[in-house]
Amino acid sequence: MSANKNLVVYAFPHAGASAGIYRPFCQLHQNSGTALLHPVEIPGRGVLGREPEVTCLHTLAEKLADTLFSDFQQKQQQGIQCWATFGHSFGGVLSIAVTDVMHKKYGLKPVYSMVSGSVPPGEQGIDDLHLWSDESLLQKMREDQGTPNTVLNEPALARRYVAQLRSDFLVRSQFPSLRDLRVAQPLLLVAASDDPHVTEEQLQKWQQHTSDRTSMIRVDGDHFAVYRHWSVIQQAIDTEASLRLAVENRMDSWSVFQ
């Protein structure tokens, strides 16, 4: 499976979503490129639907770090020796929190983290979205256009997704506690031209959360445009893998996206 892969990218879903959001892209990475895409399962949904949900940010980050560590050990046995993360929106902040735990607890640092459409912890305001009514959250999901109408128009499915969104919003309300978070890996930021929730200026503030470099990818579209431009993301992921190889070969510099 991993004979031609040198990197595994752990992909964290946006608020209310599950690992299934990345399933359509997994085969693309399997068939080409240097990276293997591994969607991150969130307790209480998807294949982990029977597990209790975790709404404490730090407990969730710790649990996911333990899961990733165990999986990465298996990946190493398959010949993959490096790892990275991708996270969109809510998943962007969560992914960085998990890498911090991985580094502190296991001494493992990703070669990079890709953060898409995500407000950095230092810019996060206090909100009460987790206290909104089901009807209000359902309306927000319709307006954000990140959930298929086939789901929103089916009452049983809609209730499940609203519950997942509420859980993630409760976790997100704790993001300001990460204001002083500072990781050691480079960050590759993804900005959408018409994102109503995250400006490019806000994305640039991720520079305050890493001691390494940051760079930027720009795509056209709204907050969820990244999923419609996955070919760009895949290319960037493989380019970043090339960057790692270049650094290991002691090249003086290697510019990817600036």
LINZIGI-V457497 format. One record per pair of residues at least 24 apart in sequence whose C-alpha atoms are under 10 Angstrom apart, sorted by sequence separation. I is the first residue (numbers start at 1). J is the second residue. If there is no record, write none. Layout:
# LINZIGI-V457497
i=I j=J
i=I j=J
This chain:
# LINZIGI-V457497
i=5 j=29
i=17 j=41
i=18 j=42
i=40 j=64
i=91 j=115
i=92 j=116
i=94 j=118
i=96 j=120
i=97 j=121
i=134 j=158
i=135 j=159
i=137 j=161
i=138 j=162
i=141 j=165
i=182 j=206
i=185 j=209
i=186 j=210
i=187 j=211
i=198 j=222
i=5 j=30
i=17 j=42
i=18 j=43
i=20 j=45
i=83 j=108
i=84 j=109
i=85 j=110
i=90 j=115
i=91 j=116
i=92 j=117
i=93 j=118
i=96 j=121
i=134 j=159
i=137 j=162
i=138 j=163
i=182 j=207
i=183 j=208
i=184 j=209
i=185 j=210
i=186 j=211
i=187 j=212
i=188 j=213
i=189 j=214
i=190 j=215
i=191 j=216
i=192 j=217
i=193 j=218
i=194 j=219
i=195 j=220
i=196 j=221
i=197 j=222
i=198 j=223
i=4 j=30
i=7 j=33
i=8 j=34
i=9 j=35
i=10 j=36
i=11 j=37
i=12 j=38
i=13 j=39
i=18 j=44
i=19 j=45
i=20 j=46
i=41 j=67
i=82 j=108
i=83 j=109
i=84 j=110
i=85 j=111
i=86 j=112
i=87 j=113
i=88 j=114
i=89 j=115
i=90 j=116
i=91 j=117
i=92 j=118
i=93 j=119
i=136 j=162
i=137 j=163
i=182 j=208
i=183 j=209
i=184 j=210
i=185 j=211
i=186 j=212
i=187 j=213
i=188 j=214
i=189 j=215
i=190 j=216
i=191 j=217
i=192 j=218
i=193 j=219
i=194 j=220
i=195 j=221
i=196 j=222
i=197 j=223
i=4 j=31
i=5 j=32
i=6 j=33
i=7 j=34
i=8 j=35
i=9 j=36
i=10 j=37
i=11 j=38
i=12 j=39
i=13 j=40
i=18 j=45
i=19 j=46
i=20 j=47
i=40 j=67
i=82 j=109
i=83 j=110
i=84 j=111
i=85 j=112
i=86 j=113
i=87 j=114
i=88 j=115
i=89 j=116
i=90 j=117
i=91 j=118
i=92 j=119
i=93 j=120
i=94 j=121
i=135 j=162
i=138 j=165
i=181 j=208
i=182 j=209
i=183 j=210
i=184 j=211
i=185 j=212
i=186 j=213
i=187 j=214
i=188 j=215
i=189 j=216
i=190 j=217
i=191 j=218
i=192 j=219
i=193 j=220
i=194 j=221
i=195 j=222
i=196 j=223
i=2 j=30
i=4 j=32
i=5 j=33
i=6 j=34
i=7 j=35
i=8 j=36
i=9 j=37
i=10 j=38
i=11 j=39
i=12 j=40
i=13 j=41
i=17 j=45
i=18 j=46
i=19 j=47
i=40 j=68
i=82 j=110
i=83 j=111
i=84 j=112
i=85 j=113
i=86 j=114
i=87 j=115
i=88 j=116
i=89 j=117
i=90 j=118
i=92 j=120
i=93 j=121
i=134 j=162
i=137 j=165
i=180 j=208
i=181 j=209
i=182 j=210
i=183 j=211
i=184 j=212
i=185 j=213
i=186 j=214
i=187 j=215
i=188 j=216
i=189 j=217
i=190 j=218
i=191 j=219
i=192 j=220
i=193 j=221
i=194 j=222
i=195 j=223
i=1 j=30
i=4 j=33
i=5 j=34
i=6 j=35
i=7 j=36
i=8 j=37
i=9 j=38
i=10 j=39
i=11 j=40
i=12 j=41
i=13 j=42
i=16 j=45
i=17 j=46
i=18 j=47
i=82 j=111
i=83 j=112
i=84 j=113
i=85 j=114
i=86 j=115
i=87 j=116
i=88 j=117
i=89 j=118
i=90 j=119
i=133 j=162
i=134 j=163
i=137 j=166
i=179 j=208
i=180 j=209
i=181 j=210
i=182 j=211
i=183 j=212
i=184 j=213
i=185 j=214
i=186 j=215
i=187 j=216
i=188 j=217
i=189 j=218
i=190 j=219
i=191 j=220
i=192 j=221
i=193 j=222
i=194 j=223
i=195 j=224
i=1 j=31
i=4 j=34
i=5 j=35
i=6 j=36
i=7 j=37
i=8 j=38
i=9 j=39
i=10 j=40
i=11 j=41
i=12 j=42
i=18 j=48
i=38 j=68
i=64 j=94
i=65 j=95
i=68 j=98
i=82 j=112
i=83 j=113
i=84 j=114
i=85 j=115
i=86 j=116
i=87 j=117
i=88 j=118
i=89 j=119
i=90 j=120
i=179 j=209
i=182 j=212
i=191 j=221
i=192 j=222
i=193 j=223
i=194 j=224
i=195 j=225
i=3 j=34
i=4 j=35
i=5 j=36
i=9 j=40
i=10 j=41
i=64 j=95
i=68 j=99
i=87 j=118
i=89 j=120
i=134 j=165
i=178 j=209
i=191 j=222
i=192 j=223
i=194 j=225
i=2 j=34
i=4 j=36
i=65 j=97
i=66 j=98
i=134 j=166
i=191 j=223
i=192 j=224
i=193 j=225
i=2 j=35
i=38 j=71
i=61 j=94
i=64 j=97
i=65 j=98
i=69 j=102
i=130 j=163
i=133 j=166
i=192 j=225
i=2 j=36
i=60 j=94
i=61 j=95
i=64 j=98
i=65 j=99
i=68 j=102
i=132 j=166
i=191 j=225
i=192 j=226
i=1 j=36
i=61 j=96
i=62 j=97
i=63 j=98
i=64 j=99
i=65 j=100
i=66 j=101
i=130 j=165
i=131 j=166
i=191 j=226
i=58 j=94
i=61 j=97
i=62 j=98
i=65 j=101
i=66 j=102
i=69 j=105
i=129 j=165
i=130 j=166
i=190 j=226
i=57 j=94
i=60 j=97
i=61 j=98
i=62 j=99
i=64 j=101
i=65 j=102
i=69 j=106
i=129 j=166
i=130 j=167
i=132 j=169
i=60 j=98
i=61 j=99
i=62 j=100
i=63 j=101
i=64 j=102
i=65 j=103
i=129 j=167
i=130 j=168
i=131 j=169
i=36 j=75
i=58 j=97
i=61 j=100
i=62 j=101
i=66 j=105
i=69 j=108
i=129 j=168
i=130 j=169
i=131 j=170
i=217 j=256
i=218 j=257
i=57 j=97
i=58 j=98
i=61 j=101
i=62 j=102
i=65 j=105
i=66 j=106
i=129 j=169
i=130 j=170
i=215 j=255
i=216 j=256
i=217 j=257
i=57 j=98
i=61 j=102
i=65 j=106
i=128 j=169
i=129 j=170
i=130 j=171
i=215 j=256
i=216 j=257
i=217 j=258
i=127 j=169
i=128 j=170
i=130 j=172
i=215 j=257
i=216 j=258
i=58 j=101
i=62 j=105
i=127 j=170
i=129 j=172
i=130 j=173
i=190 j=233
i=214 j=257
i=215 j=258
i=36 j=80
i=128 j=172
i=129 j=173
i=214 j=258
i=35 j=80
i=40 j=85
i=127 j=172
i=128 j=173
i=39 j=85
i=40 j=86
i=126 j=172
i=127 j=173
i=35 j=82
i=36 j=83
i=37 j=84
i=38 j=85
i=39 j=86
i=40 j=87
i=125 j=172
i=126 j=173
i=127 j=174
i=35 j=83
i=37 j=85
i=38 j=86
i=39 j=87
i=124 j=172
i=125 j=173
i=126 j=174
i=188 j=236
i=35 j=84
i=37 j=86
i=124 j=173
i=125 j=174
i=126 j=175
i=188 j=237
i=124 j=174
i=125 j=175
i=126 j=176
i=40 j=91
i=121 j=172
i=124 j=175
i=125 j=176
i=123 j=175
i=124 j=176
i=144 j=196
i=188 j=240
i=121 j=174
i=122 j=175
i=123 j=176
i=124 j=177
i=144 j=197
i=121 j=175
i=122 j=176
i=124 j=178
i=40 j=95
i=120 j=175
i=121 j=176
i=122 j=177
i=124 j=179
i=119 j=175
i=120 j=176
i=121 j=177
i=122 j=178
i=123 j=179
i=121 j=178
i=122 j=179
i=10 j=68
i=120 j=178
i=121 j=179
i=122 j=180
i=120 j=179
i=121 j=180
i=122 j=181
i=121 j=181
i=120 j=181
i=10 j=72
i=8 j=72
i=8 j=75
i=7 j=75
i=8 j=76
i=188 j=256
i=189 j=257
i=6 j=75
i=7 j=76
i=188 j=257
i=6 j=76
i=113 j=183
i=188 j=258
i=118 j=189
i=6 j=78
i=7 j=79
i=8 j=80
i=112 j=184
i=113 j=185
i=114 j=186
i=115 j=187
i=116 j=188
i=117 j=189
i=118 j=190
i=2 j=75
i=5 j=78
i=6 j=79
i=7 j=80
i=8 j=81
i=9 j=82
i=10 j=83
i=11 j=84
i=12 j=85
i=13 j=86
i=14 j=87
i=15 j=88
i=17 j=90
i=110 j=183
i=111 j=184
i=112 j=185
i=113 j=186
i=114 j=187
i=115 j=188
i=116 j=189
i=117 j=190
i=118 j=191
i=2 j=76
i=5 j=79
i=6 j=80
i=7 j=81
i=8 j=82
i=9 j=83
i=10 j=84
i=11 j=85
i=12 j=86
i=13 j=87
i=14 j=88
i=15 j=89
i=16 j=90
i=17 j=91
i=109 j=183
i=110 j=184
i=111 j=185
i=112 j=186
i=113 j=187
i=114 j=188
i=115 j=189
i=116 j=190
i=117 j=191
i=2 j=77
i=3 j=78
i=4 j=79
i=5 j=80
i=6 j=81
i=7 j=82
i=8 j=83
i=9 j=84
i=10 j=85
i=11 j=86
i=12 j=87
i=13 j=88
i=14 j=89
i=15 j=90
i=109 j=184
i=110 j=185
i=111 j=186
i=112 j=187
i=113 j=188
i=114 j=189
i=115 j=190
i=116 j=191
i=117 j=192
i=2 j=78
i=3 j=79
i=4 j=80
i=5 j=81
i=6 j=82
i=7 j=83
i=8 j=84
i=9 j=85
i=10 j=86
i=11 j=87
i=12 j=88
i=13 j=89
i=14 j=90
i=15 j=91
i=109 j=185
i=110 j=186
i=111 j=187
i=112 j=188
i=113 j=189
i=114 j=190
i=115 j=191
i=116 j=192
i=146 j=222
i=1 j=78
i=2 j=79
i=3 j=80
i=5 j=82
i=6 j=83
i=7 j=84
i=8 j=85
i=9 j=86
i=10 j=87
i=11 j=88
i=12 j=89
i=13 j=90
i=14 j=91
i=91 j=168
i=94 j=171
i=145 j=222
i=146 j=223
i=147 j=224
i=1 j=79
i=2 j=80
i=9 j=87
i=12 j=90
i=13 j=91
i=14 j=92
i=90 j=168
i=94 j=172
i=97 j=175
i=117 j=195
i=119 j=197
i=120 j=198
i=124 j=202
i=144 j=222
i=145 j=223
i=146 j=224
i=12 j=91
i=13 j=92
i=14 j=93
i=90 j=169
i=93 j=172
i=117 j=196
i=118 j=197
i=119 j=198
i=123 j=202
i=144 j=223
i=145 j=224
i=146 j=225
i=11 j=91
i=12 j=92
i=14 j=94
i=103 j=183
i=117 j=197
i=118 j=198
i=119 j=199
i=122 j=202
i=123 j=203
i=144 j=224
i=11 j=92
i=12 j=93
i=13 j=94
i=90 j=171
i=91 j=172
i=94 j=175
i=97 j=178
i=100 j=181
i=103 j=184
i=117 j=198
i=118 j=199
i=119 j=200
i=146 j=227
i=12 j=94
i=13 j=95
i=90 j=172
i=93 j=175
i=96 j=178
i=100 j=182
i=101 j=183
i=116 j=198
i=117 j=199
i=118 j=200
i=119 j=201
i=120 j=202
i=123 j=205
i=12 j=95
i=100 j=183
i=117 j=200
i=119 j=202
i=120 j=203
i=122 j=205
i=123 j=206
i=11 j=95
i=12 j=96
i=97 j=181
i=99 j=183
i=100 j=184
i=118 j=202
i=119 j=203
i=120 j=204
i=121 j=205
i=122 j=206
i=10 j=95
i=90 j=175
i=93 j=178
i=96 j=181
i=97 j=182
i=99 j=184
i=100 j=185
i=117 j=202
i=118 j=203
i=119 j=204
i=120 j=205
i=121 j=206
i=96 j=182
i=97 j=183
i=99 j=185
i=117 j=203
i=119 j=205
i=120 j=206
i=122 j=208
i=96 j=183
i=116 j=203
i=119 j=206
i=120 j=207
i=121 j=208
i=122 j=209
i=115 j=203
i=118 j=206
i=120 j=208
i=121 j=209
i=96 j=185
i=120 j=209
i=96 j=187
i=115 j=206
i=92 j=189
i=10 j=110
i=112 j=212
i=114 j=214
i=116 j=216
i=9 j=110
i=84 j=185
i=86 j=187
i=112 j=213
i=113 j=214
i=114 j=215
i=115 j=216
i=116 j=217
i=8 j=110
i=9 j=111
i=11 j=113
i=14 j=116
i=85 j=187
i=86 j=188
i=87 j=189
i=88 j=190
i=112 j=214
i=114 j=216
i=115 j=217
i=116 j=218
i=7 j=110
i=9 j=112
i=10 j=113
i=11 j=114
i=12 j=115
i=14 j=117
i=86 j=189
i=87 j=190
i=114 j=217
i=7 j=111
i=9 j=113
i=14 j=118
i=9 j=114
i=117 j=222
i=118 j=223
i=117 j=223
i=116 j=223
i=117 j=224
i=89 j=197
i=116 j=224
i=117 j=225
i=89 j=198
i=116 j=225
i=117 j=226
i=116 j=226
i=53 j=164
i=55 j=166
i=56 j=167
i=57 j=168
i=60 j=171
i=55 j=167
i=56 j=168
i=54 j=167
i=55 j=168
i=57 j=170
i=58 j=171
i=93 j=206
i=96 j=209
i=53 j=167
i=54 j=168
i=55 j=169
i=56 j=170
i=57 j=171
i=96 j=210
i=45 j=160
i=53 j=168
i=55 j=170
i=56 j=171
i=57 j=172
i=45 j=161
i=54 j=170
i=55 j=171
i=56 j=172
i=57 j=173
i=58 j=174
i=54 j=171
i=55 j=172
i=56 j=173
i=57 j=174
i=58 j=175
i=116 j=233
i=56 j=174
i=57 j=175
i=45 j=164
i=55 j=174
i=58 j=177
i=114 j=233
i=44 j=164
i=57 j=177
i=58 j=178
i=57 j=178
i=42 j=164
i=114 j=236
i=44 j=167
i=114 j=237
i=113 j=237
i=16 j=141
i=112 j=237
i=21 j=147
i=42 j=168
i=114 j=240
i=113 j=240
i=112 j=240
i=17 j=146
i=111 j=240
i=112 j=241
i=16 j=146
i=17 j=147
i=111 j=241
i=15 j=146
i=16 j=147
i=112 j=243
i=14 j=146
i=111 j=243
i=112 j=244
i=111 j=244
i=89 j=223
i=88 j=223
i=89 j=224
i=88 j=224
i=88 j=226
i=88 j=227
i=18 j=161
i=16 j=160
i=17 j=161
i=16 j=161
i=17 j=162
i=15 j=161
i=16 j=162
i=18 j=164
i=16 j=163
i=17 j=164
i=86 j=233
i=16 j=164
i=17 j=165
i=15 j=164
i=16 j=165
i=15 j=165
i=16 j=166
i=14 j=165
i=15 j=166
i=16 j=167
i=17 j=168
i=86 j=237
i=15 j=167
i=16 j=168
i=85 j=237
i=15 j=168
i=16 j=169
i=84 j=237
i=14 j=168
i=15 j=169
i=15 j=171
i=84 j=240
i=15 j=172
i=84 j=241
i=83 j=241
i=82 j=241
i=82 j=244
i=37 j=234
i=35 j=234
i=34 j=234
i=37 j=237
i=33 j=234
i=34 j=235
i=36 j=237
i=25 j=227
i=28 j=230
i=29 j=231
i=32 j=234
i=33 j=235
i=35 j=237
i=36 j=238
i=24 j=227
i=28 j=231
i=34 j=237
i=35 j=238
i=33 j=237
i=34 j=238
i=35 j=239
i=22 j=227
i=25 j=230
i=29 j=234
i=33 j=238
i=34 j=239
i=35 j=240
i=21 j=227
i=25 j=231
i=28 j=234
i=29 j=235
i=32 j=238
i=33 j=239
i=34 j=240
i=35 j=241
i=34 j=241
i=22 j=230
i=29 j=237
i=33 j=241
i=34 j=242
i=25 j=234
i=29 j=238
i=14 j=224
i=9 j=237
i=8 j=237
i=7 j=237
i=7 j=238
i=6 j=238
i=8 j=241
i=7 j=241
i=6 j=241
i=5 j=241
i=7 j=244
i=6 j=245
